[in-house]
């Protein structure tokens, strides 16, 4: 996909997102209020941060299925060590998750293991570790320390919170990383084709490790930040996080085969899904209807994308045939 096609694709996805927003904004007066936008942004933080990491692993042509378990484990650990301070605990939690992610990338890259198979194992294993370190119970912050997390609920410009600002920083930072750094270009290269990347002199192990490090660190950041905000963590938490993150990435145009997509698309996919889910919930629909709506949206987008791809390939073949003839 060249730059022009990419911009057209992003424009179409953004237009579709706007349509979904307007449908609910017309029917729900409070949907576009300051309080509504604040709730929307806060509800998007966890999914947005983790989706960026999952999207990076998908761009590299891999899947990290362990993000939900790693988020839960990191949340449990951060709550248990929060006595050292909220910020130090958060930093240590993210570093821990980044190390776990890098180790996964290292093993997958060195041994050539299918990432789906390997991260299914770590998904199960990390959940077991979370249960072990928490003694199979939810963990809570000591009551005297709860006041230290009050800043998570502060508001800037009526709609922004520290967590939503942090999400924006994550999107911008990793968007620039993928677009302008050599490491980011290497991630795209190995996702676009391993043989071609190797022939061009691109190392395969380094971008693999970096992609999984990003995925792990962002999963840990999401799990730790939300746990600190709530003041507690459950070893069985974040079970649906992976599904939501993958759905967000697919809605944002991240290719299943790797090498395609960007952070802007992930942001569009995130808010497309959040507009729909929050809109359906605001109309009083039960939780299962929200899931059905999200699944139907994903299927619709994938089918339309498949048809558009087939049409584009057919057009290319016709032009080639005409030029040869």
SULWOJO-V653507 format. One record per helix or strand of 2 or more residues. SS is the DSSP state (H for helix, E for strand). FROM is the first residue (numbers start at 1). TO is the last residue. If there is no record, write none. Layout:
BEGIN
SS:FROM:TO
SS:FROM:TO
END
This chain:
BEGIN
H:3:27
H:29:32
H:34:59
H:67:80
H:82:84
H:86:111
H:115:133
E:139:140
H:143:153
H:162:180
H:182:192
H:194:199
H:204:230
E:232:233
H:241:251
H:263:282
H:287:324
END
